[in-house]
Amino acid sequence: MDRDYLMPDIGEGLTEGEILKWYVAEGDTVHDGQVVCEVETAKAAVELPIPYDGVVRKLHFAEGTTVDVGTPIVTVGTDAAEPAPAAPAAPAAPEGEPEEKHEVLVGYGLRGDAPVRRRAPKAAPEAPAAATPAAPVAPAANGRPSGRVLTKPPVRKLARDLGVDLAEVRPTGPGGLVTREDVRLHAEAGAPPAAAVAAAPVAPAAAEDVRIPIRGVRKATAQAMVASKFTAPHVTEFLQVDVTRTMKLVRKLKESKDFEGVRVSPLLMVARALLTAIRRHPEVNASWDEPNQEIVVRGDVNLGIAAATPRGLIVPNIKGAQRLTLLELAQEMGRLTATAREGRTAPADMQRGTVTITNVGVFGVDTGTPILNPGEAAILAFGAVREMPWVHKGKVRPRQVTTLALSFDHRLVDGELGSRVLADVGAVLGDPDRLIAWS
């Protein structure tokens, strides 16, 4: 019998996902638990395992297609006579509205408070002929085998955002792989497709606008930031700090055998300084519970580290960061940053954050007025570290200086508390010995 595998809800109440890549083709034999495709949601890229054995009869959608949760994406012919296991039932639909059932991805569960969204079913387009395995082909003029472009899902997303045709990009990666840098260089060069060059008129044509669909992480981020900005009353305070001693400490840690193989950066020390300030002022690690009219002071500090990725800005967080040693904190920051850039951040890593750091200095920016993540009371912006004239021991000397900016929810954090937290962060970065004195 034929069984349809439905686009699952990974447990975050999401309504759709984009098929990034198929790992199987029609006619392939699959087994229970085998990954058949990779899907990108507003939270992360997720690999989907098929829940039964059989032969792939049909791939219902092409790569790059956005599909509603609950829609069949692949049909598998099986030898089993019994029906497929029933998906968890959604809450009863109002009279006159069809009830929709969502399959939940193995390893996740539906949130108890997540609303079930009902959407009109979309017509499923035929899978493209490219789903059938192709025979080896000769290399093309651009140095890559002709046919399907070899690259990673985040690079495909970047190419779509920049309006770049991957088939026109010269690859520099191993085995003809198109890298992120290849796409960016191609976009900066403004190289048009060969066919367009041949057919171009003599007179220069006006540049066309590029339209980028708002979806995935970009869409989720926009909605969250608008909700945060117009729900929580933001206040931002600024502080310039001489971080010369902290920069010396960072250099020493990099040379330490204890930190061998671990990335040590000034951001690590900023994170430790913020955790120290929160330990001295735990009221800043809080959230506003509107339905119950309560302020919830969180027991754990789930420290978010904002990361810029090809899919947009995401904020994975380190659970219970206040309990970690400096080495453990460095290891966790490295892990979260690496998985975020690869588009592999797990949904659990982006849940239940309590406070966030955003490193705008990595872009050469002095500071900013960051917007709070929804449900959090504070976010710290770490600006660029610059050599500046500074009064040190009564004399003007060149010193390493940065600018910190702390935005906080004024319902939860008043001016005094916000100022004390920011001052403590600055004090630790100015004199790292305070980490010992205040421990």
C-alpha positions as CSV (number, residue, x, y, z in Angstrom):
1,M,0.0,0.0,0.0
2,D,1.1,3.6,-0.5
3,R,1.6,5.9,2.4
4,D,2.0,9.7,2.4
5,Y,4.6,11.2,4.6
6,L,3.3,14.7,5.7
7,M,5.3,17.8,6.4
8,P,5.7,17.6,10.2
9,D,5.5,20.2,12.9
10,I,8.8,20.1,14.7
11,G,7.1,21.2,17.9
12,E,7.3,25.0,17.7
13,G,3.8,25.7,16.3
14,L,5.3,26.5,12.9
15,T,3.0,26.4,9.9
16,E,5.4,25.8,6.9
17,G,8.8,24.7,5.9
18,E,11.0,25.0,2.8
19,I,12.4,21.9,1.2
20,L,16.1,22.6,0.9
21,K,17.3,19.3,-0.4
22,W,16.1,15.8,-1.3
23,Y,18.4,12.9,-0.3
24,V,16.3,10.3,-2.2
25,A,14.8,10.0,-5.7
26,E,11.7,8.3,-7.0
27,G,12.3,4.5,-7.1
28,D,14.8,4.5,-4.2
29,T,14.3,2.0,-1.4
30,V,14.1,3.6,2.1
31,H,14.0,2.2,5.6
32,D,12.4,3.4,8.9
33,G,14.4,6.3,10.3
34,Q,16.3,7.1,7.1
35,V,16.7,10.9,6.4
36,V,14.9,11.7,3.1
37,C,15.1,15.5,2.9
38,E,16.3,18.7,4.6
39,V,13.7,21.3,5.5
40,E,14.3,24.9,6.6
41,T,11.8,26.5,9.0
42,A,11.8,29.9,10.7
43,K,13.8,28.3,13.5
44,A,16.4,26.1,11.9
45,A,17.3,23.6,9.1
46,V,16.1,20.1,10.1
47,E,16.6,16.7,8.5
48,L,13.4,14.7,8.2
49,P,13.5,10.8,8.7
50,I,10.9,8.6,7.0
51,P,8.9,6.6,9.6
52,Y,8.5,3.4,7.6
53,D,10.2,1.0,5.1
54,G,9.3,1.0,1.4
55,V,10.0,2.3,-2.1
56,V,9.7,6.0,-3.0
57,R,6.7,6.4,-5.4
58,K,6.6,10.2,-5.7
59,L,8.3,13.3,-4.5
60,H,5.5,15.9,-4.4
61,F,7.6,19.1,-4.3
62,A,10.7,20.4,-5.9
63,E,13.7,21.7,-3.8
64,G,13.1,25.4,-2.9
65,T,9.3,24.9,-2.4
66,T,7.6,26.1,0.8
67,V,5.1,23.6,2.0
68,D,2.4,23.8,4.7
69,V,2.6,21.6,7.7
70,G,0.4,18.6,7.2
71,T,0.8,18.5,3.4
72,P,2.1,15.2,1.8
73,I,5.7,15.7,0.6
74,V,6.6,12.1,-0.3
75,T,4.6,8.9,-1.1
76,V,6.2,5.6,-0.2
77,G,4.9,2.1,-1.3
78,T,5.1,-0.4,1.6
79,D,4.3,-4.1,2.0
80,A,2.3,-3.4,5.2
81,A,-1.4,-4.0,5.1
82,E,-2.3,-2.1,8.2
83,P,-2.8,1.7,8.1
84,A,-0.1,4.2,9.0
85,P,0.0,5.3,12.7
86,A,-2.4,8.1,13.3
87,A,-0.9,11.6,13.8
88,P,-1.6,13.4,17.1
89,A,-5.1,15.0,16.8
90,A,-5.4,18.7,16.7
91,P,-8.0,20.5,18.9
92,A,-11.5,20.2,17.5
93,A,-12.2,22.7,14.7
94,P,-15.1,25.1,14.9
95,E,-18.2,24.0,13.1
96,G,-17.9,24.4,9.4
97,E,-14.1,24.4,9.4
98,P,-12.2,21.3,8.3
99,E,-10.1,19.8,11.1
100,E,-6.4,19.5,10.3
101,K,-4.0,16.9,11.8
102,H,-0.3,17.5,12.1
103,E,2.4,14.9,12.2
104,V,5.1,15.7,14.8
105,L,8.8,15.2,14.0
106,V,10.4,12.4,16.0
107,G,12.3,13.9,18.9
108,Y,10.1,16.9,19.4
109,G,6.6,17.5,20.7
110,L,3.9,20.0,20.2
111,R,3.8,22.7,22.8
112,G,0.8,22.5,25.0
113,D,0.1,26.2,24.5
114,A,0.9,26.3,20.8
115,P,-2.2,27.2,18.7
116,V,-3.0,24.9,15.8
117,R,-3.2,27.0,12.6
118,R,-5.5,25.9,9.8
119,R,-4.7,26.8,6.3
120,A,-6.4,26.0,3.0
121,P,-4.5,23.1,1.3
122,K,-2.3,24.0,-1.6
123,A,-2.1,22.1,-4.8
124,A,1.0,19.9,-4.8
125,P,3.1,20.5,-7.9
126,E,4.8,17.6,-9.6
127,A,8.3,16.8,-8.6
128,P,10.8,17.8,-11.2
129,A,12.6,15.4,-13.4
130,A,15.8,16.3,-11.6
131,A,14.6,14.0,-8.8
132,T,15.7,11.0,-10.9
133,P,19.4,10.2,-10.5
134,A,21.4,11.5,-13.5
135,A,24.3,9.8,-15.2
136,P,27.8,11.3,-14.9
137,V,28.4,14.2,-17.2
138,A,31.4,16.0,-18.6
139,P,32.8,19.1,-17.0
140,A,31.4,22.4,-18.1
141,A,33.4,25.5,-19.2
142,N,33.2,27.0,-15.7
143,G,35.2,24.1,-14.2
144,R,32.2,22.3,-12.7
145,P,30.4,19.2,-14.0
146,S,27.3,20.2,-15.9
147,G,23.9,19.5,-14.4
148,R,23.0,20.1,-10.7
149,V,25.1,22.7,-8.9
150,L,27.1,21.4,-6.0
151,T,26.7,23.6,-2.9
152,K,25.3,23.7,0.7
153,P,21.8,24.8,1.6
154,P,22.9,28.0,3.3
155,V,24.8,29.0,0.1
156,R,21.7,28.3,-2.0
157,K,19.7,30.6,0.3
158,L,22.4,33.3,0.0
159,A,22.3,33.0,-3.8
160,R,18.5,33.4,-3.8
161,D,18.7,36.5,-1.6
162,L,21.3,38.1,-3.8
163,G,19.5,37.1,-7.1
164,V,22.5,35.0,-8.2
165,D,22.1,32.1,-10.6
166,L,24.3,29.4,-9.2
167,A,24.8,27.8,-12.6
168,E,26.7,31.0,-13.6
169,V,29.0,30.9,-10.5
170,R,32.6,29.6,-10.9
171,P,33.2,27.2,-8.0
172,T,36.4,27.1,-6.0
173,G,35.4,24.5,-3.4
174,P,36.5,20.9,-3.4
175,G,34.9,18.7,-6.1
176,G,33.4,21.7,-7.8
177,L,31.5,22.9,-4.7
178,V,30.2,26.5,-4.8
179,T,31.2,28.3,-1.7
180,R,29.6,31.3,0.1
181,E,32.5,33.5,-1.0
182,D,32.0,32.4,-4.7
183,V,28.5,33.6,-4.6
184,R,29.4,36.9,-3.0
185,L,32.2,37.6,-5.5
186,H,29.9,36.8,-8.3
187,A,27.2,39.2,-6.9
188,E,29.8,42.0,-6.4
189,A,31.1,41.5,-10.0
190,G,27.5,41.8,-11.2
191,A,28.1,39.1,-13.8
192,P,24.9,38.5,-15.8
193,P,24.0,35.1,-17.3
194,A,25.7,34.2,-20.6
195,A,22.4,34.1,-22.4
196,A,21.5,37.6,-21.1
197,V,24.8,38.9,-22.4
198,A,24.3,37.6,-25.8
199,A,20.8,39.1,-26.1
200,A,21.6,42.4,-24.4
201,P,20.7,45.6,-26.4
202,V,23.4,48.0,-27.4
203,A,22.0,50.7,-25.1
204,P,22.5,50.1,-21.4
205,A,19.3,48.9,-19.7
206,A,18.0,50.3,-16.4
207,A,18.9,48.2,-13.4
208,E,16.1,46.0,-12.2
209,D,14.8,45.9,-8.6
210,V,15.5,42.6,-6.7
211,R,12.6,41.2,-4.7
212,I,13.4,38.9,-1.9
213,P,10.6,36.9,-0.3
214,I,10.1,37.6,3.4
215,R,10.2,34.1,5.0
216,G,12.1,31.8,7.3
217,V,14.3,33.4,9.9
218,R,14.0,36.9,8.4
219,K,10.2,36.8,8.7
220,A,10.2,35.4,12.3
221,T,12.8,38.0,13.4
222,A,10.8,40.9,11.9
223,Q,7.6,39.8,13.7
224,A,9.4,39.2,17.0
225,M,11.2,42.6,16.9
226,V,8.1,44.6,16.1
227,A,6.2,42.8,18.9
228,S,9.1,43.5,21.3
229,K,9.5,47.1,20.4
230,F,5.9,48.0,20.7
231,T,5.2,45.9,23.8
232,A,8.2,46.5,26.1
233,P,9.2,50.1,26.9
234,H,12.9,50.2,25.9
235,V,15.6,52.2,27.6
236,T,19.2,52.2,26.5
237,E,22.2,53.3,28.4
238,F,25.8,53.7,27.2
239,L,29.2,53.3,28.8
240,Q,32.8,53.7,27.4
241,V,35.3,51.4,29.1
242,D,39.1,51.1,29.0
243,V,39.5,47.4,28.3
244,T,43.3,47.3,27.9
245,R,43.7,44.9,30.8
246,T,41.0,42.6,29.4
247,M,42.6,42.5,26.0
248,K,45.9,41.5,27.6
249,L,44.1,38.7,29.5
250,V,42.5,37.5,26.2
251,R,46.0,37.2,24.7
252,K,47.3,35.2,27.7
253,L,44.3,32.8,27.6
254,K,44.9,32.2,23.9
255,E,48.5,31.1,24.7
256,S,47.3,29.0,27.7
257,K,47.5,25.2,27.3
258,D,44.2,25.0,29.2
259,F,42.4,26.8,26.3
260,E,44.2,25.0,23.5
261,G,41.9,24.3,20.6
262,V,39.2,26.6,22.1
263,R,38.3,30.0,20.6
264,V,39.1,32.8,23.0
265,S,37.8,36.3,22.1
266,P,37.0,39.5,23.9
267,L,33.3,38.5,23.6
268,L,34.0,35.6,26.0
269,M,35.2,38.1,28.6
270,V,32.1,40.3,28.0
271,A,29.9,37.3,28.6
272,R,31.7,36.5,31.9
273,A,31.4,40.1,33.0
274,L,27.7,40.1,32.3
275,L,27.2,36.9,34.2
276,T,29.0,38.4,37.1
277,A,26.8,41.5,37.0
278,I,23.7,39.3,36.9
279,R,24.9,37.3,39.9
280,R,25.2,40.6,41.8
281,H,21.8,41.9,40.5
282,P,19.6,38.8,39.8
283,E,16.5,41.0,39.3
284,V,17.7,41.8,35.8
285,N,17.4,38.2,34.8
286,A,13.6,38.4,34.7
287,S,10.5,38.3,32.4
288,W,7.1,40.0,32.5
289,D,4.1,37.6,32.8
290,E,1.2,39.7,31.5
291,P,-1.6,37.1,31.9
292,N,-0.7,36.5,35.6
293,Q,0.5,40.0,36.3
294,E,3.7,38.8,37.7
295,I,7.4,39.4,37.4
296,V,9.3,36.1,37.0
297,V,12.9,36.2,38.2
298,R,14.6,33.3,36.4
299,G,16.7,30.9,38.3
300,D,19.0,30.1,35.5
301,V,20.8,32.5,33.2
302,N,20.2,31.2,29.6
303,L,22.7,33.5,27.9
304,G,21.8,34.3,24.3
305,I,24.6,35.1,21.8
306,A,23.3,36.8,18.7
307,A,24.7,35.3,15.5
308,A,24.6,36.6,12.0
309,T,24.0,33.7,9.5
310,P,23.2,33.4,5.8
311,R,19.6,32.7,6.9
312,G,19.4,35.8,9.0
313,L,20.0,36.8,12.7
314,I,19.4,34.0,15.2
315,V,20.0,33.9,18.9
316,P,20.9,30.5,20.4
317,N,21.4,30.5,24.1
318,I,23.7,28.7,26.6
319,K,21.5,27.0,29.2
320,G,22.5,27.7,32.8
321,A,25.5,29.8,31.7
322,Q,26.1,31.0,35.3
323,R,27.2,27.5,36.3
324,L,29.9,27.2,33.7
325,T,33.6,27.7,34.2
326,L,35.4,30.1,31.8
327,L,36.6,27.2,29.7
328,E,33.2,25.6,29.5
329,L,31.7,28.9,28.6
330,A,34.2,29.3,25.8
331,Q,33.4,25.8,24.5
332,E,29.7,26.4,24.5
333,M,30.0,29.7,22.7
334,G,32.2,28.1,20.1
335,R,29.7,25.3,19.6
336,L,26.7,27.5,19.3
337,T,28.4,29.9,16.9
338,A,29.6,27.1,14.6
339,T,26.2,25.3,14.4
340,A,24.5,28.7,13.8
341,R,26.7,29.5,10.8
342,E,26.2,26.0,9.4
343,G,22.4,26.5,9.7
344,R,22.2,23.5,12.1
345,T,21.0,25.2,15.3
346,A,18.6,23.0,17.2
347,P,15.3,24.5,18.1
348,A,15.9,23.8,21.8
349,D,19.0,26.0,21.6
350,M,16.8,29.0,20.8
351,Q,14.2,28.5,23.4
352,R,13.9,30.0,27.0
353,G,16.6,32.7,26.6
354,T,16.7,35.1,29.5
355,V,19.4,37.7,28.5
356,T,21.3,38.4,25.3
357,I,24.7,39.8,24.1
358,T,25.0,41.2,20.5
359,N,28.5,41.8,19.2
360,V,28.2,44.7,16.8
361,G,31.9,45.5,17.2
362,V,32.8,42.6,14.9
363,F,31.4,44.7,12.1
364,G,33.5,47.7,13.1
365,V,30.5,49.5,14.7
366,D,31.0,51.4,18.0
367,T,27.6,50.6,19.5
368,G,23.9,50.7,18.9
369,T,20.5,50.5,20.6
370,P,19.6,46.8,20.5
371,I,16.0,45.6,20.6
372,L,15.1,43.2,23.3
373,N,14.4,39.6,22.4
374,P,10.7,38.9,23.3
375,G,10.4,37.8,26.9
376,E,13.8,39.0,28.0
377,A,14.6,42.0,30.3
378,A,18.0,43.1,28.9
379,I,20.3,42.9,25.9
380,L,23.9,44.1,25.9
381,A,25.6,45.5,22.8
382,F,29.4,45.1,22.7
383,G,31.1,47.6,20.3
384,A,34.4,47.7,18.5
385,V,37.6,47.9,20.6
386,R,39.6,50.8,19.4
387,E,42.9,52.4,20.4
388,M,42.0,55.9,21.8
389,P,43.6,58.6,23.9
390,W,42.5,58.0,27.5
391,V,43.5,59.4,30.9
392,H,45.3,56.6,32.7
393,K,47.1,57.3,36.0
394,G,46.8,61.0,35.5
395,K,48.3,61.0,32.0
396,V,46.8,60.8,28.5
397,R,47.9,57.5,27.0
398,P,46.8,55.3,24.1
399,R,44.4,52.7,25.5
400,Q,42.1,50.0,24.2
401,V,38.5,51.4,24.6
402,T,35.1,50.0,23.8
403,T,31.5,51.3,24.1
404,L,28.8,49.2,25.8
405,A,25.1,49.7,25.3
406,L,22.5,48.1,27.6
407,S,18.9,48.1,26.5
408,F,16.3,47.0,29.1
409,D,12.6,46.6,29.7
410,H,11.6,49.6,31.9
411,R,8.7,47.6,33.3
412,L,11.2,45.2,34.9
413,V,14.4,47.2,35.2
414,D,14.4,50.8,36.5
415,G,17.1,53.3,35.8
416,E,19.1,52.5,39.0
417,L,19.2,48.7,38.4
418,G,20.0,49.1,34.7
419,S,22.8,51.5,35.6
420,R,24.3,49.3,38.3
421,V,24.3,46.3,35.9
422,L,26.0,48.2,33.1
423,A,28.5,49.7,35.6
424,D,29.4,46.3,36.9
425,V,30.0,44.9,33.4
426,G,32.3,47.9,32.7
427,A,34.1,47.5,36.0
428,V,34.9,43.8,35.3
429,L,36.1,44.6,31.8
430,G,38.2,47.5,33.1
431,D,39.7,45.3,35.8
432,P,39.4,41.5,35.3
433,D,40.7,40.9,38.8
434,R,37.2,41.8,40.0
435,L,36.1,38.4,38.6
436,I,38.0,36.9,41.6
437,A,37.1,39.5,44.1
438,W,33.3,39.2,43.3
439,S,33.2,35.4,42.9
